[in-house]
Structures are given as C-alpha cells and as structure tokens.
C-alpha cells in the first residue's frame, strides 16, 4: 500500500493548483492525514462525488418496467441470481434479493458485483446498513405523505433481518469502532467539510447515468457475467489494486477485452473530459484542488495529458 498520497502540481503562468489521485480503499488513514495541507490551502476543492450527487434508486432501474429476464438467457439469469443470493446470504432471503435485482440496469449490477469482490463481509455489512437506512427513509416519507408503499410488508420483514446481521457483525468486531467514512476518498471529503471548504462535485448523476447507458447492452451483459464469474471464483482482476499496492499509477487502467474497452471509452474517458471542461477555468485562475480517482488523472486521456495539452506544466510531487 502507498505510504504517501498521489499528488500532482499543475502550473500555468502564476496559477498553481494541485490534484490528488484517490483510490476506493480502506485503511489509508495515514495517507489521508498527509493530504490535509493540500485541502487546507486550497480556495476551492472539486471532488468526484459528494453525498448530494449520489445516484437515486430510479436512475439504476431498467426503463418501462423492464426486467433482466428479457435481457439474459435462462442460464445467465440463474447464474446472476445465484451470485447475488449468495452475496446477500444472512442479510436477505432469496426472494428479497431477486425482486430488486431483476429490475436493475446491467451496468449497476456489474458495479455492485465488482464491489462485492473486495471485502466481502465488510461489504455486506455496508450494504445492510445502506439498505436499512433506505427503508427507514422511505417509511418516514410514507408517514409524512400518509401513504403506504407497495412493498411495505416486505420492508417490515427486512428490518429485523438487517438489524440482526448488522448487530452480529459489530459484535464480531469486539467493540471496535466502525468508521462510516473510512474509505480513502470519503475521509478526504469529511476532512474538507470539517475545514469548512468550498466544495463542488464534478461527476453529476445525470451525466454518469447517460454515459453508462450509452454502453451497448451486449457489452453490459458481457461485463456483468465476466465480473460475476471472476468474483465467484475469487479471481477478479484489479489492475487498480495492483497499481496502488506497488505505487505504480501508470498501471491504473488496462482496457483489456473489447467490451471493457467500450466502457472505458464511453464512460471513463468521457467522464474525465466532462470534469476537465468544468474545472479548466478554475485551474487557469489557480489555487484549487481536484480530488478524483487516480485513473482519471493518469492515462493518455487523463488530467495530466489534458493539462499539458493546454499549456500547463504538470509534475508529480508525491
């Protein structure tokens, strides 16, 4: 794991700004601490995401009441359902898993499967906490509107199941405090809020969904099945993890097969281009900080290349 953050300095004339490349890893508190001076000294900080730009549930659903039953073969559906049923084992029943899964867009299922491939038990705990919070929020809204959601009974059944799983996990931690913001980029956002910094998100939900939807269904299906199979076998490839582990950021992205390449072009690089367009003018003025996934900074279409193209001198300083 890295012992210092990935930081770049961008300079043009007298304007100087910095970029911090983040990773979605835990247990990097020592690295987050080293980022504090950059956070403190910036006039404004641009983050990839904030809580205000989280995707809404409806943005993850297939349109017009469609389900994955019409997109996958019988064997593929069985494989996907079995994977998620096992992933949520001890949290939700098979039926409680199948209903919401069946309505999800393929790219959302693939990203969820990829996240399961990291810390399985901790990831299940986080998903249980997230689901429980969603249920309580929906019930509060329903109480305010004096209406009952269609799945009211099912939500009521899930509350004790989720609570039991969460309590059991926390007991196994032997009283250790479980930080809600211990993923590296979340920690940096929390620090910035504590400092009262001017914060703006660059990855807007509408853009993110539009770009994910632009990937062909063929590619989405291939990526989903490939991820499910790798995670189930414990062979999920993660060039990002390897790159961070050996502190070699140039290995962050490997397009791999054609379907992965389509998503990298349609989603990853396209998002980077949008973010750069939004932050180019502030970069020209200087003294801002951009905190985004390190894979959006390196590569031949990342921030470093775009800045150099526009006359900035860019150097990695950490």
N, C-alpha and C positions, 0 to 999 in steps of 0.2 A: 504494500500500500504506500501511497505517496506520503512524504513527511512534510511537504510544503505545498501550498496551492499552485495551480497552473495560472500564471498571471502574465499578461502582455501589456506593454505600454505602446500607445498609438500617439504619434506626434505629427502635427502639420503646422508649419509656421510656429506661433507661440502657443497653440492649443494642444494640451496634453490630456489624454484620458486613459483609462485602464479597462481591461477586460479580464474577468475571472472565469475560467472554464470549470463548470461544476460536473459532478457525477452523482447518480442516484444511488449512493452507497450510504451505509450506516457506519457508526463508529469512526468518524473522521473529525471528532471534536477538536483535536489538536490542530488540524488543518484549518478548520473554521475559525479558530481563535486567531490564526495568523492572517486571516482576511480582514480582521476588524479595522486596521488602519486605512485600508482602501475604502471600506464602507464609510468610515468616519469622515474622510477627507473629500468625498465626492459631493458636489452640489445636488446631483440627482442620480438615482440608481434605476437602471432598467433591468427588470427580472424577466425571465422566460415566462413564468406563471406567477400569479398570486391567487389567494383564495377567491377573490372576486371574479377571476376568469376561468374558474373550474367549469367543466362541461356539465350541462344539465342532462338529466336522465333521458329526456325525449330526444336529445341530439345523438344518443347512442343506439336508438331503436331503428329497426327497419321501417321503411315508409309504408303507408296504406295497409297496416295490419299484417304485413308480410311476415313470414317466419323462415327460419333457416331450413325448415323441412322442404321448401321449394328450391333451395339453393344447393343442398348437399344430397348425395345418394344415401340410400338406407344404411350402407356400411359406414359412410363418413359421419352421418348423424349419430349412429351408435357409438362411434369412436369418440366424438366430441362430447356427447352427453356423459359417457363413462368417465372421461377425463375430469370434467368439472364436478361430477358427483363425488369422485374420489377426493378432489381438491377441497371440497366443502364438507367432507365427511366429519361428523361430530359437531357441525355447525347447523346445517340444514338437511332436511330429508331429500330424497331423490326427486320427489315431485316438486318440492320448493325450489330446487335447483333448475329443473327442466323448464318450468314455465318462463322465468325471466330470461334464461339462456336462449330459448327458442326465438325470442323477439329481437335479439341483439344483432347489430351490424357485425359482419365478419371481422372487420379490422379491429373493432372493440374487443371481440372475443380473443383475437390473436394477441393483442397487447396485454389483456388480462392473463392469458396463458403464459406469456413471457415473464410477467411479474411473479407468477407462481413459481417459476423456475429459480428464484433467488433463495430467500429464506422461507421455506415452506411453512413451518409452524408460525413464525412471526408474521408472515404474510397473511395467513389465515386469521390470525388474531386481529391484524389491522383491518381486514375485510369485514370481520364480525363487528368490530367497533363502528366501522363506517356504515354498515347495514343497519345496525341498531340506531344510530343517530338519524339515518334517513327515515326509519319507521316512526321515531318519536316526532320528527319534524312534520311528517305527513299527518300524523294524528293531531298535532297541535293546529295545523291549518284546517283540518276537517272539523275540529271542535269549534274553531273560530267561524267557519262558514256554516256550521250546523248541518253538515252532510257527512255521510259515511262513504269512504272509498269502496270500490267493488271487492277489493281483497282485504277488507277489514278483518275478517275472521282469520285469514291466513297470517296477517301481520301479528295479530294477537297470539297466535300459536308460536310464531318465530321468536317473540320477545324472551320467553323463559329459556328457549334453546340457546339463543345467542348469549344470554346472560350467564348461563351455566358454563359455556365454553370459555367466555372471557374470564370469569372468576377462576376457573380451573387453570388457565394459562398463567394468570397473575400469581396464583398460589405457588405454581412451579418456579416462579422467579424468586421465591424466598424473600419477599418483601422488597426486592429491588425496584426502584422507581423506573417506570417505562415511559420514556420521554416521547411525547406526541410529535415532536419536531426533530427527531434525531437523524433523519435523512439529511445529507450534507446541504443540499440547496435549500431545504426548509429551514435549517438552522441559520443560514445566512440571511434569509428573509426575516426571520424572527429578530435577529440582531439589528437589522436595518430599521425595523418597526420600533424597537426599543430606543433607538437613537433618534427617532422622530424624523427620519429622512423622507425626502420627496421620492416616492416610488411609483413606477409605471410598469405595467406588463406589456410585453411585445407580442406574445402569442395569443391572439384573440380567438375566442371559441368558434366564431363563425368561419374564420379563415381555416382553422385547424380541421373542422368537420368537412368543409368544402374540399380541401386538398386530400384528406383521407378518402372521401367518396369518389375522388377522381381516379383512384387506382382501380383497374379493371376487376370485376368480380372473379375472373379466372385467377388473377394474381392474389387477391384477398384470400380466396379459398386455399390456394397452394401454400401461402404463408401460414395460415391458421393450422392446417394439417401438419405442416412441417414442424411448427413450434410445439404443437400438442405432442407429437411423437418424440421429439427430442427431449422435452421436459419429462415426459413419462419414463423415458429410458435413462434420464439423468445425464444426457449428452448435449444439452442445449448449448450451442456455440455462443460465446460472448466476447467478441473482439474488444468491446469497450472495457470489460473487466480485465482482460489481459493487458490492455494498453495502460490502464491506470495502475495495475499491480506492478508493472515494470517501469512506470513513469515514462512511457513512450507514446506521446499523444498522437504521433503520426500514424499509429495503427488503429485509430479510433473507428474508422469506417472501412468495411470491406463489402462492396456491393454483392459479391457472391453470385448466386444464380440470377437468371433474368427477372424473375418475379420480385426478388428483393431489390434488384436494380431499379425496377419500375417505381417501387415505393420510395426509394431514396431520391430519385429524380423528382417525382410528383409531390412528395411530402417533405422530406428532409431538406433538400436544397431549396425548394420553393419557399418553405417557411423562413429559412435563413435570408433569402433575398428580400422577403417582406419586412423582416425585422431590421435589416440593414437600411432599407428605404426609410423606415420610421425613425431610425436613430442617426442617420447620416448628418442632418443639420445640427443636432446637438453635439455630435462628435467634432464638427467643424468649429464649434464655439469652445469646446474643451471642458475639462473638469467634471466629466460624467464617468460613471462606472456601469459597465454592462456585465451582468451575471447570467450566463446561459450555458447550456450543455457544451462541454468541450468539443464535441463533434460538430458543433455549429461554428466553431472558431477555426479549427484546422481544416484540412482537405482543400482541394483546388477551387472550391466554390464557397469556402467559409469566410468568416470575417477578416482574417489576416489577408487573404488574397484580394478581397473586395476593397479593403482599406488601402492596400498598396497600389491597386489599380487607380485609386482616386488621389494619389499623391501623398499618402501618409507614410511615415517611417514607422515600422512596427518591429518591436523586438520582444522576445520572451525574457522576462526578468526573474521568473521563479518557476 
